[in-house]
Amino acid sequence: MASTRAEEVAELLWELKRAAKVAKYSVIAKRAGFSAGANGKAMDTCLKTVRRDWPHLQWWRAVSDTSLVVKDSEQALKLAEAGITLKAGKDDTMILAAPEDVLMEWPEVPAPEAVAAPVAEAK
């Protein structure tokens, strides 16, 4: 059974696919309501679950916060197939060539207390 976190990440991956965009781990995790964890470990765990439970979803649209991708990895190949340009990084890495064009920008979601405060003042 998939975790709630993985289900939230799966929904966001679907949004990324529809928008033909990618997003950084911390952005996806924050939008899903949790922390990406040290070096993205919590996101890595969620993505493993997504790949297992929803293999049709484009897990590779989630990129590390550094935007680095291992050269010739499955993720690098999938990104290139989707038309997302990568350029050479250091050692055996690649990096998004034009992050401003491909990174998803979701509108900020107000904190629950910020939404509740005006209602309480209206009384």
QUIURZI-V966952 format. One record per helix or strand of 2 or more residues. SS is the DSSP state (h for helix, s for strand). FROM is the first residue (numbers start at 1). LEN is the number of residues. Records with the same first field share a line. If there is no record, write none. Layout:
SS=FROM-LEN + FROM-LEN
//
This chain:
h=4-16 + 25-8 + 38-16 + 59-3 + 74-8 + 99-4 + 112-11
s=22-3 + 62-2 + 68-3 + 86-3 + 93-4
//
